Amino acid sequence: MLFNSYVFILLYLPIVFICYFLLQKLKFRTAAKGFLVLASLYFYSYWNVKYLPIMIVSILINFLLATLINKGIQGKKVILVLGIIFNISLLGYFKYSDFFLTNVNTLFQSNFPLLQLALPLAISFFTFQQIAYLVDSYRGETKGYSFLNYSFFVSFFPQLIAGPIVHHSEIIKQLEEPTHYKMNFDNISRGLYIFVIGLFKKVIIADTFAIWANDGYSNLANLTFVDSWIVTMSYTFQLYFDFSGYCDMAIGIALIFNLKLPINFNSPYKSLNIQDFWRRWHITLGRFFTKYIYFPLGGSRVGPIRRNFNLFIIFFISGLWHGAGWTFIIWGILHGVASITYRIWNQLGFKLPKLLAWFVTFLFVHIAWVYFRSPDVATANAMIVKMFSFGELPPKIASVVIGMGLPVQSAPNFFDLKLIILILIFLFIVVWMKNSVEKLNNFSFTIKNAAIISILAVISILYLNRVSEFLYFNF
């Protein structure tokens, strides 16, 4: 079940909302939470019920281990290590087995059969959340949490499939507040406001850019220099509005249920350096890596060589977390090298003018996305070659350049010139305009806002017939 589907918007969400607050109204708070846990598990199993036992077993085992740790029994460090091994093994088995076997077969000319395992939805997200819970249990930060609250925290459906990677304190503490159990019309209006914005981003903007990006990548050989930039920029904006749209919709749905999720996306294409980009893109993932990997490795408290190595490890793991493939690993390595380079550059006291700093950052992020999107390294390399093949231009542009006496080759124009204008418009939007979270902070219910959101909702619902998964569902 997708947020951007008729069954979710017209059936699932209204039914779950009504039943949840009806139980609250009748003072059945425990039953209400239990109902929402069951509804979340149903939401999760809607794609494939075979995924459900994996998640349930993961919840049971992690809560049991955390309970043993909280009791302060001897060997709690061993229990923590076993818990982390269990979670990493579960993730590794389903996500990386075939990647490992493929590379072993290539390297040693062996013929181990691939397992052809289906990747359980959201396993990367709920695994990381539960690892954090185990570590915090070892630190004594999770005492007193009930199994029901824990299950609610892990399975809460708005953040379940593609984040944000929520910290246990952010959800469970809100469940303990009396105001959570009263229907809040301000939260409902604010939640619907940002949900519809996210829906519009996904259905109208991201899925439209997806058409051009997919078309271009499937016709790589026919692309000109200009075409290649249109294709790759289309994916850069598809990913932006797809992920941003999901984050908005998750925040909106949670608000309807009186829960505030952490901000996970904050105009990353406005960044003036790569460090700033990672403070804005998938914020909760960066927070997890910083708190549970970077700091335990020594963080910035160690010498410069070790510090840079720690930083590189974080981005290498980030690339591997996003996908079992060399393209993702290369993407992570590129960001690791860029982050280390920026840190050294910054320590030496160098500084670029703001416009140039933005351009360099955006250009790097854009080129790195080519590896993120491509099905294999060869395709990514071929696309980048196209992007810098200045001698091959569309006919109209080529005729002008040839008239200037420069040697270029004319090639068929794959895309319409209108797309360049559209890309420039959206570039202006993501760089200069306020984002949806900023708009939400200033939101007030007015007839004007209601009318605008109603129009966006109607337009989006009319296009739900081209339903597509969110890109981060694959990770």
Secondary structure, 3 states (H helix, E strand, C coil): CCCCCHHHHHHHHHHHHHHHHHHHHCCCHHHHHHHHHHHHHHHHHCCCHHHHHHHHHHHHHHHHHHHHHHCCCCCHHHHHHHHHHHHHHHHHHHHHHHHHHHHHHHHHCCCCCCCCCCCCCCHHHHHHHHHHHHHHHHCCCCCCCCHHHHHHHHHCHHHHCCCCCCCHHHHHHHHCCHHHHCCCHHHHHHHHHHHHHHHHHHHHHHHHHHHHHHHHHHCHHHCCHHHHHHHHHHHHHHHHHHHHHHHHHHHHHHHHCCCCCCCCECCHHHCCCHHHHHHHECHHHHHHHHHHHHCCCCCCCCCHHHHHHHHHHHHHHHHHHHCCCHHHHHHHHHHHHHHHHHHHHHHCCCCCCHHHHHHHHHHHHHHHHHHHHCCCHHHHHHHHHHHCCCCEECHHHHHHHHHCCCCCEECCCCCCCHHHHHHHHHHHHHHHCCCHHHHHHCCCCCHHHHHHHHHHHHHHHHCHHHCCCCHHHHC
